[in-house]
């Protein structure tokens, strides 16, 4: 294959793969997406619930990180006993500052 053909095939594959994932910004990212566990346990009513709890972990320059972004910490923060849905909120600025939060909804 010629180099240009390989480049076109690679570009098409890369573009098509973007449709299968959630967007991620290299310069700035401020997205909220379903948590991975919701893909497995996503059946049923999936109602939001009246309570919301959030737990975050933060990192700087991929050198230091702190925080507890666990589901149990998010449930505790919101006083949630019955979990209905979970989201992941992500904030990234130039790979200098990164924060990932687990957001739990329920009763």
Residue, then its C-alpha position, 0 to 999 in steps of 0.5 A: x500500500x502507498x503511504x497516502x492510502x495508509x494515511x487515508x485508511x488510518x484517518x477513516x478508522x480514527x474518525x469512525x472510532x470517535x462515534x463509538x466513544x464519548x468526546x474528550x477535549x485535549x485542551x479543555x474537557x468538561x463532560x458528564x457521561x454515564x458511569x461504566x457500571x450503568x452500561x451493565x446495570x442500565x435496565x429498569x426504571x433508571x429514575x434520577x431520584x430526589x437525592x444527589x451525591x458527588x465525590x471527586x478526585x483531582x490531579x495536577x500535571x499527572x504528578x500528584x492526585x488526591x481525593x476519593x471519587x468512589x461510588x460509596x463516597x458519592x452515596x455517602x455525600x448525598x445520603x443515598x441508600x437506594x441507588x438509581x443512576x450513576x454518572x461520571x463528570x470529567x474536567x480537564x484543562x490542558x492536562x495540567x488540571x484534571x478532576x473526575x467526579x462520580x455523581x450518584x442519584x437515588x433515594 
